[in-house]
Structure formats: C-alpha cells, structure tokens
Amino acid sequence: MRGSINTVAGAVLGAAFAALAPPAMGGDAAATDNAIEEVIVTARKREESLSDIPESVVALPGAAIDRRNLLGLEDIGFQVPSLNLSTRLDGFPNVSIRGVGSFGNTQGVGFYLDDVQVFSDASSRFGDLERIEVLKGPQGTLYGGSNIGGAVKFVSARPDSEEQFGRVKLRAGDGIVDGEGSLNAPLGDNGWAVRLFGFSISDDGYLTNPNSTRANGLRNSNDSDVGASEEYGLRVSLSGPLGEGVSAYGSIRVNGYDGPNNTWIRELDDRLEHPNVVDTTTNPRHERTTVAAMGEITWEREGFDIVSVTSYTDTDSERYTDLDIRQEYLLDLIRPEIMEVFTQEVRIISTDAGPLQWLAGGYYSRFNEEMDSDLIWFDTLAVGDGFTGPLGCAAELPTCSGVWAGNPPTASEEQNTVRTPFEKRYRDKSHLAAFANATYNSGDWEFGGGLRVDRWNNESENFDTGITGDQSGVEVLPRLSVTRRLGEGSIVYASASRGYEPGGFNLTNFAGESELLGFDPEEATSVELGWKGRFADGRMSASLAAFSISYRSRQVEYQATDADGAVIEGIVNVGDSEQTGVEATAEYRASDALRLSFAIGTVNAEWESGTVVADVDLGGTKPPVVPELSWNLGADFQRAVGGRGLEVLAGIHVSHNGEYEGLQAWDPVRNPAYRLVEGYVGVASDRWEATVNVENLADKSYYTDVQRFPNFYLLDGGDNIVIGTLGRPMTVTASVSYTF
C-alpha cells in the first residue's frame, strides 16, 4: 500500500509539473510583467518573503479568501494538502497537520488572530483579512505549547491613515443570507486611523429532524432545520503614533453564535450511508458569545524594535446535546462553560541590515475555565407531549429558555428526569516562556537557530467531588536550519524543530475514582528537507519538501460507558508513532489572465511496535486522522472585456482528501477518500463585483470526521454506533460587493 501511494503521488506530481511547465525559459518583457507577486508573511514573527523561509508555509491571500467565500475552517482545510481542518459539531476546531495534532479535545495546532493565540472560539469567522498563513510542522520555538502540529494565523487588514474607503458585500442562496462590510477612516492628519468590520449570517443548514413518533405514540415539534445557525461579528481596530518612535495598534471584537451542537449523523455500522437525518428529541443547540481585546505597542530604537502584545478574551458558551441521538427522551447533556484568557508577549526584534538578524522575548498566558455540566436522564414512557425541558433548566440556566421553548414542565414531568454530574470543573492553565531566534547570512548561506524554554502548569478541580490535581513541566524547544541560495528566488534548506502539547486532567465524573486521572504531554520532533524556486522570469514558482516526524506519547480522545452505565469522555496517552511524507506545490501564471496552481501531500504513519491500548496491539497500524494522500488543483481566470473597465472572472478548484482512520485509535472507523469541486463565475469593475459560487459541485456525500460512540438506544442493537459530521452538499450562492 505504501509503495503504491508513493507511485501514484509521484505520477500525479510529475504530470502536474509537466502540464504547468512554461513553453520557454527565456526572458521577455511580457513574461516579466506577468510575474507572480512576492508574498510577505510573518511566520518567523518578522516580515519577510515567503520564498526565503526554510520551512513549509502556505499563504492564502485576502482577495482569494473573499472571492471564493473561504469563510469556515473546512473551506480553509480543503486548500492546503496535509492540513485536515474542520469544525467539530460542538463548535471547536478539528485539526491536524501532517498527521500531528489529534482531532477532538486535544488541541495540537495553534490558531492566531493578529499574533494572539485564540483558545476559546477559533472556529469563529474572522473577516477583512490580509491573508491566512498555515505553518506546517512543530512551531514550539516561536509559538510555544499547543502548536505541536503547526499553526494557522489569521492576519487582519490594519487601519490606513492615508485615505478613506470601504466595502459592502451581500451573499444569498440555498438558505443562506450573509452580509458584511468594512470601513477605513483616517482620524485627521495625525497619523491615526480606525477600521471597522462587521458581518451577520443566517443559514438554514442541510440537516433535517423528522420528529419521528416516540415509543409512547407522541411526536415532538422541533424545527425541521436542525442545522440552522445564526452568527454575527464586529471588530473595531485603531492605530497611530503615540510619540516619536512609538506607535500603537489595538482592536476589540465581539463574536456571537447560535447554532447546532453535536448534530451527529447516527450510523449503525461502518457502511457510512451519509443520511442527512438527525432524529433527536430536541434540536441540540450551542450558544456562544466572545468579547476580546488586544493591544500592540511598538518602540522603534536604534537597530531594534521593542514590541508588546497584550490580549484578553472572555467567552461564555452553553451547549446542549441529545446523547442518544434518537427521538426518545433517554439521555441528554448540558454544558455551560465560561472561559477567560489573558496573554502577554514582549519581543525585541533587530532592524538593521546586517548579516545577523535576531529576535528575543518572553511570553505569559493564563487560561481560566469553569464547566458545570450535567447528564440528564429521562423516563421516556412517562414524559408527555407537553414536556419542555429537564428539571429546573429555565431557573438555573438563562439560555435554557431558548433551548426549551414553551411552558415549564409539570410536577409529574419533573419527577421523570434525573441529573447526574458530568463535568464539574475549575481549570487554571498557564505558560511562562523565554525564547530567542537568530539567522546569520554568509554569502549564499543562511544559518538559523532558536530556543524556547516553556514552563506549563495545569491546576484542576472537580468541584462536585472536591478532588484536585496539579501538574507542571518545563519543555526545551530548539530549532535549527541551514539554507543555501541557488540563485535569484531559489533555495534549498534543511530544518529541525520540536513542539509539544501540555498534559492535563480528565474531569468527567469517573465512578469509583479517588483522584483525577491525568494524561502526560505529547511531543513531536520534525526534520524537513526542502527546495523553493522561481523561474520562467518569475511566472512560475514551486516547492518540494520531505519530512520525518517522531511523535511521542500521543494524546487521543475517547468516549465510553463505565460499569454503571455512566458516560466517560477523556484523553489518554496511547503511545509513539513515526510519520514521513512528501509535499509539493506549483503555481504558474500562464498569461496575464490565467493562473494555475497545484499542490500535493502524502503522509505515511504507523504506531511503533509495542503500542497496546484496550488490549489491542496497535503496532504497525495507522494512527487516527492521518490522510494518506491529499491534493488540490486550481485555475483562476480574470480578463478585461469590452473596453469599459469590465472584467470577466472564473475559477475552478478541485480538492482530494485521502482516507483515514477515525478518532478512536484502538477500534477505528475508516473514513473513505472524497473529492470536492468548487467554482465561481462573475464580472467586476473598479467598484462592483458580482459572482455566482458553487460549493461541492458534484454534490458528494462525505464526513469531515467519524468515530465509534456508545449506543444509548439499545433497541436497534449493539454496544456502539458510528457517528460522523456530515459535510455540506452542493450549495449555490450569488454575491455582489461594492467598494467605495
């Protein structure tokens, strides 16, 4: 299998390069005019050309994000091979890069908005972006813990003090109504400016609740659009000088979400028929509100800058899940959660033009969380048609009135519900780190090195039982690189880096446990060899990278039931794995109107021998969520017509997502490969743009994640079922935007 995968990958890569190769390598004026633009990124926390960085970084420009409506995490994940990215049905990210960073409650890959790590609402929509940067491989040296697989950075457009401008966009179709707008305004002649961005979207979704008849002959009256959602966001940013050599930038954002929660598709076996039916007692819901602020101050000194970045985030979230995923009142789960995050980073960055470039700094973060969740058990035959919710819900939880609309439950109905503790926890996590990174240029060579010392701490308490836990550790995270310049715009490099994910505690109410069950940190060390180049007078760029990752003490999520029938959810260190892979990209500007792109990635991964969990020997098998082969191919066309400033727009993009084993390592469900096509056509002028976009053009049925899950509705047989997150079917939307 491994050999055949590499053979196919090599054949596809060779054919793509042959197809994209220019007819001649000579230099003429027309070819030079059509050169691919230089891309500036901040992957190493300083502005530099993407082609100069000795590691795999993918940059998605803001114009492409907007024109192709790349709004959700799943949309972004389809653009980058070896990046498996989507939104969990509880609203948190599912993400792995090169097979590192497990899906589920483990984080693995860091998400950032303007240099601030986003812990509580990374699946929120962030608009008005300059670009999105995807950093592959462990990013521990510059970014610290929870970046073991890499990082995804959203870089917003900053205020411009030179001119006033704005933009509005409306999009609608297939149950979607979406509007957004941005405005930039100078604040006088003093160098200060403000920028506003806001959006609001409602989506009927694509899942259906049939409200099937219950065992007592009664039916529920849920909205059939069980996947319907509403989301809004507002961001205000401000920038300007504070004095000579001192400048400031700050932003405040509010994001709100009201949508489905854990609307799993319920399959009885591994055949994966992909129905769109979620036949639950009540439509599961998730309400989340986030308020976040960040401030950045830059002091420009002789030969270096001092940059301070401070942030505070407050998120309130309530999630209601129908755990049995059936129309009967059997077992539900309610999860109110409060999260507060404070971060502070100070770094000193060299600014002279000498051969030595360096930065050094310190970092502190604190994450406080309170979770007060309960399992809700029902006597299904005794619950009548007028039942509106579990005991005391409306009184104890303000947003339960939104989940359980109607009259309060009667006294007899209250007697037919029982609550048992699930997650009753306080969690206090912190990081304190010092880091440094430097590069030295000598002729055609660049030598790089960096080091981070990161101390992490996790204090947790189950306030139902009073049991506490405290663990901490110090991680040393080095990074080394050697780069050789082969000519203008071409380099070869070798790099090595290390990352980690902190340990923690499982706080589910484990029956009979006298102490919190902890799990250890996981670690990954990566070695990468690569080449990046530009040729054909800059009309073509390409890259090739090979990597090997040693992944130690992998954290994997699981769900099960104990001997008393109680639900258990937790994280366990399963063992060690090794993974290797090859990635390649190519972009060719065939003319001033046509741009072609191609990218491919293969990952081979195996558990090491002696890895045993749940009495299953995993040695030699594949770890969860490691797609073997992924690629994407795209063509974008933009050409002036008619001589009146009008342009015709068109594009088509195909992404292939390889098969992988589902979440639980010891009894996985194989998620088959799938291929998605999306395209757009439109017209544009200096101020107006109108497009029609089609997602999933072939209307392919697929799951973005899949796993086994306890079967609480035993009437259909079996101890376990299979659950999955169903991807969006074919969706057609039309949009129009106006720039002023």
Order of alpha helices (4+ residues) and beta strands (2+ residues): alpha-alpha-beta-beta-beta-alpha-alpha-beta-beta-beta-beta-beta-alpha-beta-beta-beta-beta-beta-beta-beta-beta-beta-beta-beta-alpha-alpha-alpha-beta-beta-beta-beta-beta-beta-beta-beta-beta-beta-beta-beta-beta-beta-beta-beta-beta-beta-beta-beta-beta-beta-beta
